[in-house]
Amino acid sequence: MILLSLVQNISLVVVVAVVYHYAERKFRPGSWPHRLLNGLFFGFAAMLAMSSPLRFEQGIIYDSRTIILGIAGTFGGPWIALIATLISILYRVMIIGGEGMYAGSLSILSASLIGVGAYFFRKSRPRWKSSLPRFWLIGLAIHIAMLLSQLLLPSVRWASVLSSISMPVLIFYPIGYTLIAALFLESEERGENIRRLRASEERYRRLFHNHHTTMLLVDPSTEKIIDANPAAETFYGWPRDSLLSMTVKDLNTLPGEELSLRIRMAKENESNLFHFKHRTASGDVRDVAVYTGPVEFQGTVVLFSLIHDETARIKAEEEVLALNKNLEDSYEAIIEGWSAAMDLWDEDTEGHSQRVAKWAADFGERLGLSEREIVKIRRGALLHDLGKMAVPESVLKKSGPLDEDEWALMKEHPKKSLEMLSKIPSLKDSLDIPLYHHEKYDGSGYPFGKRGEEIPLAARLFSIIDVFDALTSDRPYRRAWTRERAIAYLKEQRGIQFDPHLVDVFVAMIE
């Protein structure tokens, strides 16, 4: 009979659980309408439980009110438990009465108080609330208290009552409480998830609709625009209703297949930044950067896209690039002019700077150097002998051998090149050749006596070209060598004057 009563009352609590969940959806949890409605229904369920009890004797009844009121306190909190407790006690005393009413009222009160204690404990320890074994302990405590309340029965009654009901109550009632707690726990978690979802959607609406950044939601399967914020309306020039009737292909200038590929990449998180050209209602085409990725929205995966207008930035960059190109062209013209001036200064080497600059650029390409490195090498080659303009003409154009003092003056020209060029910021990267092209691989060169790879690569490769061009050109003091003789000399000087590897590469290039 106790088991049958338990099953009947559990059914009542299931109904209360449904009402409880409905109240959470209808009213804000913790509001007075929420508390009142649930308190009334818990109290009503306890009344129904007491209306179909297990009767021990006249006025002494047992039912599942303690489970109902324990659940009311555990999940509803103090106010819901208070309302349900008052209704239950009034019903027990005024309607049922009998000699067991004081014991019954105490069991109602103790079940509510233990439940409320569990409520506050759960609030202080959120991780604890999913532990079903602990709910069983709460149920056990409630029904131990219920049994202790039977001591208020007349002494001739309580002993026989306890001997009859103790074991069934301590076995079945805590289990019933735990089962009902599991049901409410699931409802509670579902309600919490719904609240979090609603809060998340509300944050999304505030972010999406109030943000000044252009935003779109796109269905990756159909490529349709499913939402657009006011900033998107302003940027594209179409009202929201019109945008929602369009696909991203209506905005994007990319061919359909290419755009679909990028949408798939965004959906799979393979890439999240794209640069497109987008059409506007006015017919303008704007350069945009699209930051996009998959998000869950209303139960489906969509692409959340932030669109930044880059038209002005790209135009400014193009203008800067054009300006830089003009500056670069101006630098080149100035350098070419200096190179021509050097040739006029030293008539015996006319055309030398132009020739070695061409050789040096080709050599750099052969070595796989970057375009920027090749530009630096070419400029350095054109200006490699700029310092000779500081050498006295009598020394520079002397037809015979230089004496010791004259040679000392001549060896200073790399440093003079440094003095002349270091003050020009755009040429600081091109100083390796003017400063170091007379250094030798074995350390016997000038002006610093550097050796091996201490000598910058640009200077090492240029020194080969400089000597080769000088040997194969006519000079006042000798006739030009043949290419074969000059190449033989380069090979002889591998590891002495020149980098052996670079000699091999150069010879292979010109043969």
C-alpha positions as CSV (number, residue, x, y, z in Angstrom):
1,M,0.0,0.0,0.0
2,I,2.8,2.4,0.8
3,L,4.3,1.7,-2.6
4,L,1.0,2.3,-4.3
5,S,0.5,5.6,-2.5
6,L,4.1,6.6,-3.5
7,V,3.4,5.9,-7.1
8,Q,0.1,7.9,-7.0
9,N,1.8,10.9,-5.4
10,I,4.7,10.8,-7.7
11,S,2.2,11.2,-10.5
12,L,1.0,14.3,-8.8
13,V,4.5,15.7,-8.6
14,V,5.0,15.1,-12.3
15,V,2.0,17.3,-12.9
16,V,3.5,20.0,-10.6
17,A,6.8,19.7,-12.5
18,V,5.0,20.5,-15.8
19,V,3.3,23.5,-14.1
20,Y,6.6,24.6,-12.6
21,H,8.2,24.5,-16.0
22,Y,5.3,26.4,-17.6
23,A,5.6,29.1,-14.9
24,E,9.3,29.5,-15.6
25,R,8.5,30.1,-19.2
26,K,5.5,32.4,-18.5
27,F,7.0,34.4,-15.7
28,R,10.5,35.5,-14.9
29,P,12.0,33.1,-12.3
30,G,12.0,34.6,-8.9
31,S,9.1,37.0,-9.7
32,W,6.1,37.1,-7.4
33,P,3.7,35.7,-10.0
34,H,6.2,32.8,-10.5
35,R,6.5,32.2,-6.7
36,L,2.7,32.4,-6.1
37,L,1.7,30.1,-8.9
38,N,4.2,27.4,-8.0
39,G,3.5,27.7,-4.3
40,L,-0.2,27.2,-4.9
41,F,0.4,24.2,-7.2
42,F,2.8,22.6,-4.7
43,G,0.3,23.2,-1.9
44,F,-2.5,21.8,-4.1
45,A,-0.4,18.7,-4.9
46,A,0.3,18.1,-1.2
47,M,-3.5,18.4,-0.5
48,L,-4.2,15.8,-3.2
49,A,-1.6,13.5,-1.7
50,M,-3.2,13.8,1.7
51,S,-6.6,13.2,0.2
52,S,-5.6,9.7,-0.9
53,P,-3.3,8.5,1.9
54,L,-2.4,5.2,3.5
55,R,-4.5,5.2,6.6
56,F,-2.9,3.6,9.6
57,E,-5.7,4.5,12.0
58,Q,-8.3,7.1,12.2
59,G,-6.5,10.5,12.1
60,I,-3.1,8.9,11.4
61,I,-2.3,8.9,7.7
62,Y,0.8,8.6,5.5
63,D,1.3,9.9,2.1
64,S,3.9,11.6,-0.2
65,R,3.4,15.2,1.0
66,T,7.0,15.2,2.4
67,I,8.4,14.4,-1.1
68,I,6.3,17.2,-2.6
69,L,7.2,19.8,0.0
70,G,10.8,18.7,0.0
71,I,10.9,19.3,-3.7
72,A,9.2,22.6,-3.3
73,G,11.9,23.8,-0.9
74,T,14.8,22.3,-2.9
75,F,13.9,23.7,-6.2
76,G,11.4,26.5,-5.5
77,G,13.2,28.2,-2.6
78,P,11.8,29.7,0.6
79,W,8.8,31.6,-0.7
80,I,7.3,28.8,-2.8
81,A,8.0,26.4,0.1
82,L,6.3,28.8,2.6
83,I,3.1,29.1,0.5
84,A,2.9,25.3,-0.1
85,T,3.7,24.7,3.7
86,L,0.9,27.0,4.9
87,I,-1.6,25.4,2.5
88,S,-0.6,21.9,3.6
89,I,-0.6,22.6,7.3
90,L,-4.0,24.3,7.1
91,Y,-5.4,21.4,5.2
92,R,-3.9,18.8,7.6
93,V,-5.2,20.6,10.7
94,M,-8.5,22.0,9.7
95,I,-9.8,19.4,7.2
96,I,-8.2,16.1,8.2
97,G,-7.5,16.8,11.9
98,G,-7.2,13.7,14.2
99,E,-4.7,12.8,16.8
100,G,-1.9,12.7,14.2
101,M,-2.3,16.3,13.0
102,Y,0.6,17.7,15.1
103,A,3.0,15.0,14.0
104,G,1.8,15.5,10.4
105,S,2.2,19.2,10.6
106,L,5.7,18.8,12.0
107,S,6.6,16.4,9.1
108,I,5.3,19.0,6.6
109,L,7.4,21.8,8.3
110,S,10.5,19.7,8.6
111,A,10.4,18.5,4.9
112,S,10.0,22.2,3.8
113,L,12.9,23.4,6.0
114,I,15.3,20.7,4.9
115,G,14.3,21.3,1.3
116,V,15.0,25.1,1.7
117,G,18.3,24.3,3.3
118,A,19.2,22.2,0.3
119,Y,18.1,25.1,-2.0
120,F,20.6,27.5,-0.4
121,F,23.3,24.9,-0.4
122,R,22.8,24.3,-4.1
123,K,22.9,28.0,-4.8
124,S,26.3,28.4,-3.0
125,R,27.7,25.3,-4.8
126,P,26.5,25.2,-8.4
127,R,28.6,22.1,-9.3
128,W,26.9,20.1,-6.6
129,K,23.4,20.4,-7.9
130,S,23.7,17.6,-10.5
131,S,24.7,15.0,-7.9
132,L,21.8,12.5,-7.7
133,P,23.3,10.5,-4.7
134,R,23.2,13.7,-2.7
135,F,19.6,14.2,-3.5
136,W,19.0,10.7,-2.1
137,L,20.7,11.9,1.1
138,I,18.3,14.9,1.2
139,G,15.4,12.6,0.7
140,L,16.7,10.3,3.5
141,A,17.1,13.3,5.9
142,I,13.5,14.5,5.1
143,H,12.0,11.1,5.9
144,I,14.1,10.5,9.0
145,A,12.7,13.8,10.2
146,M,9.2,12.6,9.3
147,L,9.7,9.5,11.3
148,L,11.0,11.5,14.3
149,S,7.9,13.7,14.1
150,Q,5.8,10.6,15.0
151,L,7.1,10.9,18.5
152,L,4.4,13.6,18.9
153,L,1.8,10.8,18.7
154,P,0.4,9.4,21.9
155,S,2.9,7.1,23.5
156,V,0.7,4.1,22.9
157,R,0.7,4.8,19.1
158,W,4.1,6.0,18.0
159,A,5.9,2.7,18.8
160,S,3.6,0.6,16.7
161,V,3.5,3.2,14.0
162,L,7.2,3.4,13.7
163,S,7.7,-0.3,13.7
164,S,5.2,-0.6,10.8
165,I,6.3,2.2,8.5
166,S,10.0,2.9,9.2
167,M,11.5,0.4,6.8
168,P,9.2,1.2,3.8
169,V,9.5,4.9,4.4
170,L,13.3,4.9,4.6
171,I,13.6,2.6,1.5
172,F,11.0,3.9,-0.9
173,Y,10.4,7.6,0.0
174,P,14.1,8.7,-0.5
175,I,14.1,6.9,-3.8
176,G,10.9,8.7,-4.8
177,Y,12.3,12.0,-3.8
178,T,15.4,11.3,-5.9
179,L,13.4,10.4,-9.0
180,I,11.3,13.5,-8.7
181,A,14.4,15.6,-8.1
182,A,15.9,14.2,-11.3
183,L,12.8,15.3,-13.2
184,F,13.0,18.8,-11.7
185,L,16.7,18.9,-12.3
186,E,16.2,18.2,-15.9
187,S,13.5,20.8,-16.1
188,E,15.7,23.3,-14.3
189,E,18.7,22.7,-16.6
190,R,16.4,22.9,-19.7
191,G,15.0,26.2,-18.3
192,E,18.5,27.5,-17.7
193,N,19.6,26.6,-21.2
194,I,16.5,28.4,-22.6
195,R,17.4,31.5,-20.5
196,R,21.0,31.4,-21.7
197,L,19.8,31.0,-25.3
198,R,17.4,33.9,-24.9
199,A,20.1,36.0,-23.2
200,S,22.5,35.1,-26.0
201,E,19.9,36.0,-28.7
202,E,19.2,39.3,-27.0
203,R,22.9,40.1,-26.9
204,Y,23.1,39.2,-30.5
205,R,20.2,41.4,-31.4
206,R,21.7,44.3,-29.5
207,L,25.2,43.8,-31.0
208,F,23.9,43.0,-34.5
209,H,21.3,45.8,-34.9
210,N,23.1,48.6,-32.9
211,H,26.6,48.2,-34.1
212,H,28.0,50.6,-36.7
213,T,29.9,47.8,-38.5
214,T,28.2,46.4,-41.6
215,M,26.9,42.9,-40.7
216,L,25.2,40.1,-42.6
217,L,24.0,36.6,-41.7
218,V,24.2,34.2,-44.6
219,D,22.9,30.7,-45.1
220,P,25.9,28.8,-46.5
221,S,23.7,26.2,-48.1
222,T,21.5,28.6,-50.1
223,E,23.8,31.6,-50.1
224,K,20.8,33.7,-49.1
225,I,21.1,36.7,-46.8
226,I,18.9,35.9,-43.8
227,D,19.6,39.0,-41.8
228,A,21.2,42.5,-42.2
229,N,21.7,45.2,-39.7
230,P,20.9,48.9,-40.2
231,A,24.6,49.6,-41.0
232,A,24.3,47.2,-43.9
233,E,21.2,49.1,-45.2
234,T,23.2,52.3,-45.1
235,F,26.3,50.8,-46.8
236,Y,24.6,48.9,-49.6
237,G,21.8,51.4,-50.1
238,W,19.0,48.7,-50.1
239,P,16.4,48.4,-47.3
240,R,16.5,45.3,-45.1
241,D,13.6,43.7,-46.9
242,S,15.3,43.9,-50.2
243,L,18.6,42.6,-48.8
244,L,16.7,39.6,-47.3
245,S,15.4,38.7,-50.8
246,M,19.0,38.6,-52.2
247,T,21.9,36.2,-52.2
248,V,25.5,37.1,-51.6
249,K,26.0,36.6,-55.4
250,D,23.9,39.6,-56.0
251,L,26.4,41.7,-54.0
252,N,29.7,40.1,-55.0
253,T,31.4,40.6,-58.4
254,L,33.2,37.2,-58.2
255,P,32.0,34.5,-60.6
256,G,29.5,32.2,-58.9
257,E,31.7,29.1,-58.6
258,E,34.6,31.0,-57.1
259,L,32.3,32.7,-54.6
260,S,30.7,29.3,-53.6
261,L,34.2,27.9,-53.0
262,R,35.0,30.7,-50.6
263,I,31.7,30.2,-48.8
264,R,32.5,26.5,-48.3
265,M,36.0,27.5,-47.0
266,A,34.4,29.9,-44.5
267,K,31.8,27.3,-43.4
268,E,34.6,24.8,-42.7
269,N,36.8,27.5,-41.0
270,E,39.5,27.0,-43.6
271,S,39.7,30.7,-44.0
272,N,37.9,33.6,-42.3
273,L,39.1,36.7,-44.1
274,F,38.3,37.5,-47.7
275,H,38.8,40.5,-50.0
276,F,35.9,41.1,-52.4
277,K,34.4,43.8,-54.5
278,H,30.7,44.4,-53.6
279,R,28.0,46.2,-55.6
280,T,25.8,48.8,-54.0
281,A,22.3,50.0,-54.9
282,S,23.8,53.1,-56.6
283,G,25.9,50.9,-59.0
284,D,29.2,51.7,-57.2
285,V,31.6,48.8,-56.7
286,R,33.4,49.0,-53.3
287,D,36.5,47.1,-52.1
288,V,35.6,45.3,-48.9
289,A,37.3,43.0,-46.4
290,V,34.9,40.3,-45.2
291,Y,35.5,38.6,-41.8
292,T,33.2,35.6,-41.7
293,G,32.8,32.3,-39.8
294,P,30.2,29.7,-38.8
295,V,27.9,30.4,-35.8
296,E,24.8,28.6,-34.6
297,F,21.6,30.7,-35.0
298,Q,18.1,29.5,-34.3
299,G,19.2,25.8,-34.4
300,T,21.1,26.0,-37.7
301,V,24.7,26.9,-38.8
302,V,25.0,30.3,-40.6
303,L,27.9,32.5,-41.6
304,F,28.2,35.6,-39.5
305,S,30.0,38.2,-41.7
306,L,31.5,41.6,-40.8
307,I,32.1,43.8,-43.8
308,H,34.7,46.6,-43.7
309,D,34.8,49.1,-46.6
310,E,38.4,49.3,-47.8
311,T,37.9,51.4,-50.8
312,A,39.4,54.6,-49.4
313,R,42.3,52.7,-47.9
314,I,43.1,50.8,-51.1
315,K,42.9,54.1,-53.1
316,A,45.3,55.8,-50.6
317,E,47.7,52.8,-50.8
318,E,47.6,53.0,-54.6
319,E,48.4,56.7,-54.5
320,V,51.2,56.0,-52.1
321,L,52.6,53.3,-54.3
322,A,52.4,55.6,-57.3
323,L,54.2,58.3,-55.3
324,N,56.8,55.8,-54.2
325,K,57.2,54.7,-57.8
326,N,57.8,58.3,-58.8
327,L,60.4,58.6,-56.0
328,E,62.1,55.4,-57.0
329,D,62.2,56.6,-60.6
330,S,63.7,59.9,-59.4
331,Y,66.3,58.1,-57.3
332,E,67.2,56.0,-60.3
333,A,67.6,59.1,-62.5
334,I,69.8,60.8,-59.9
335,I,71.9,57.6,-59.5
336,E,72.2,57.3,-63.3
337,G,73.3,61.0,-63.4
338,W,76.0,60.5,-60.8
339,S,77.2,57.4,-62.6
340,A,77.5,59.4,-65.9
341,A,79.3,62.2,-64.0
342,M,81.8,59.7,-62.8
343,D,82.4,58.4,-66.3
344,L,83.0,62.0,-67.4
345,W,85.4,62.5,-64.5
346,D,87.4,59.4,-65.4
347,E,87.3,59.2,-69.2
348,D,89.4,56.0,-69.1
349,T,86.6,54.0,-67.5
350,E,83.7,55.4,-69.6
351,G,80.7,53.1,-69.6
352,H,82.2,50.9,-66.8
353,S,79.6,51.7,-64.2
354,Q,76.7,51.0,-66.6
355,R,78.2,47.7,-67.7
356,V,79.0,46.3,-64.2
357,A,75.6,47.4,-62.9
358,K,74.0,45.3,-65.7
359,W,76.3,42.4,-64.9
360,A,75.6,42.6,-61.2
361,A,71.8,42.6,-61.6
362,D,72.0,39.5,-63.9
363,F,74.3,37.9,-61.3
364,G,71.8,38.6,-58.5
365,E,69.0,37.0,-60.5
366,R,71.2,34.0,-61.2
367,L,71.7,33.6,-57.4
368,G,67.9,33.8,-56.8
369,L,68.1,37.0,-54.8
370,S,64.9,39.0,-54.2
371,E,63.9,41.9,-56.4
372,R,64.7,44.3,-53.6
373,E,68.2,42.9,-53.1
374,I,68.9,43.2,-56.8
375,V,67.8,46.8,-56.8
376,K,70.3,47.5,-53.9
377,I,73.0,45.7,-55.8
378,R,72.4,47.6,-59.0
379,R,72.5,51.0,-57.2
380,G,75.6,50.0,-55.4
381,A,77.3,49.0,-58.6
382,L,76.4,52.2,-60.3
383,L,77.9,54.2,-57.4
384,H,80.8,51.9,-56.6
385,D,83.5,54.4,-57.6
386,L,81.7,57.6,-56.5
387,G,84.5,58.2,-53.9
388,K,87.0,58.6,-56.8
389,M,85.6,62.0,-57.4
390,A,87.4,63.0,-54.1
391,V,90.7,61.6,-55.4
392,P,93.0,64.3,-57.0
393,E,92.9,64.3,-60.7
394,S,96.7,64.0,-60.9
395,V,96.5,60.7,-59.1
396,L,93.3,59.3,-60.7
397,K,94.5,59.9,-64.3
398,K,98.2,59.2,-63.8
399,S,99.4,57.0,-66.7
400,G,102.3,55.4,-64.8
401,P,102.4,53.4,-61.6
402,L,101.3,55.1,-58.4
403,D,103.8,55.8,-55.7
404,E,103.2,54.9,-52.0
405,D,101.5,58.2,-51.1
406,E,99.4,58.3,-54.3
407,W,98.3,54.7,-53.7
408,A,97.3,55.6,-50.1
409,L,95.1,58.4,-51.5
410,M,93.6,56.0,-54.0
411,K,92.8,53.4,-51.3
412,E,90.7,56.0,-49.4
413,H,88.1,56.2,-52.1
414,P,85.8,53.5,-50.6
415,K,85.6,55.5,-47.4
416,K,84.9,58.7,-49.4
417,S,82.0,56.9,-51.1
418,L,80.6,56.1,-47.6
419,E,81.0,59.7,-46.5
420,M,79.1,60.9,-49.6
421,L,76.3,58.3,-49.6
422,S,75.6,57.6,-45.9
423,K,73.7,60.9,-45.6
424,I,71.1,59.8,-48.1
425,P,68.6,57.6,-46.4
426,S,67.4,55.9,-49.6
427,L,70.9,54.7,-50.4
428,K,72.0,53.4,-47.0
429,D,71.0,49.9,-48.1
430,S,73.2,50.1,-51.2
431,L,76.6,50.9,-49.4
432,D,78.0,47.4,-49.3
433,I,79.4,47.5,-52.8
434,P,81.0,51.1,-52.7
435,L,82.5,50.4,-49.3
436,Y,83.7,46.8,-49.6
437,H,84.2,46.0,-53.3
438,H,88.0,46.2,-52.9
439,E,88.1,43.7,-50.0
440,K,89.7,40.3,-51.0
441,Y,88.6,36.8,-49.9
442,D,91.9,36.1,-48.3
443,G,91.8,39.3,-46.2
444,S,94.5,41.2,-48.2
445,G,92.2,43.8,-49.6
446,Y,91.3,47.3,-48.4
447,P,90.1,49.5,-46.7
448,F,89.4,47.1,-43.7
449,G,91.1,43.8,-44.6
450,K,87.9,41.8,-44.2
451,R,88.0,38.1,-45.3
452,G,85.7,35.3,-46.4
453,E,82.1,35.8,-45.6
454,E,82.9,38.8,-43.4
455,I,82.6,40.6,-46.7
456,P,79.0,41.2,-47.6
457,L,77.6,39.0,-50.4
458,A,76.9,42.0,-52.7
459,A,80.5,43.1,-52.5
460,R,81.9,39.6,-53.0
461,L,79.9,39.1,-56.2
462,F,80.6,42.6,-57.5
463,S,84.3,42.4,-57.0
464,I,84.4,39.5,-59.6
465,I,82.4,41.6,-62.1
466,D,84.5,44.7,-61.5
467,V,87.7,43.0,-62.1
468,F,86.4,41.0,-65.1
469,D,85.1,44.2,-66.8
470,A,88.4,46.1,-66.1
471,L,90.5,43.2,-67.5
472,T,88.4,43.0,-70.7
473,S,88.4,46.8,-71.3
474,D,91.2,48.9,-72.8
475,R,93.1,51.1,-70.4
476,P,95.9,53.7,-71.0
477,Y,98.4,51.4,-69.4
478,R,97.4,48.2,-71.2
479,R,95.2,46.6,-73.9
480,A,92.1,44.6,-73.0
481,W,92.4,41.0,-72.2
482,T,90.5,38.3,-74.1
483,R,87.5,36.8,-72.3
484,E,89.3,33.5,-72.0
485,R,92.4,35.0,-70.4
486,A,90.2,37.0,-68.0
487,I,88.2,33.9,-67.0
488,A,91.4,32.0,-66.4
489,Y,92.5,34.8,-64.1
490,L,89.3,34.6,-62.1
491,K,89.7,30.9,-61.7
492,E,93.4,31.4,-60.6
493,Q,92.1,33.8,-57.9
494,R,89.5,31.4,-56.4
495,G,89.8,31.5,-52.7
496,I,92.5,34.3,-52.9
497,Q,90.9,37.4,-54.2
498,F,87.4,36.0,-54.9
499,D,84.8,33.8,-53.3
500,P,85.3,30.4,-55.0
501,H,81.6,29.5,-55.2
502,L,80.7,32.8,-56.7
503,V,83.5,32.6,-59.3
504,D,82.1,29.2,-60.5
505,V,78.6,30.7,-60.7
506,F,79.7,33.7,-62.7
507,V,81.9,31.8,-65.1
508,A,79.0,29.4,-65.7
509,M,76.8,32.4,-66.4
510,I,79.0,34.1,-69.0
511,E,80.3,31.0,-70.8
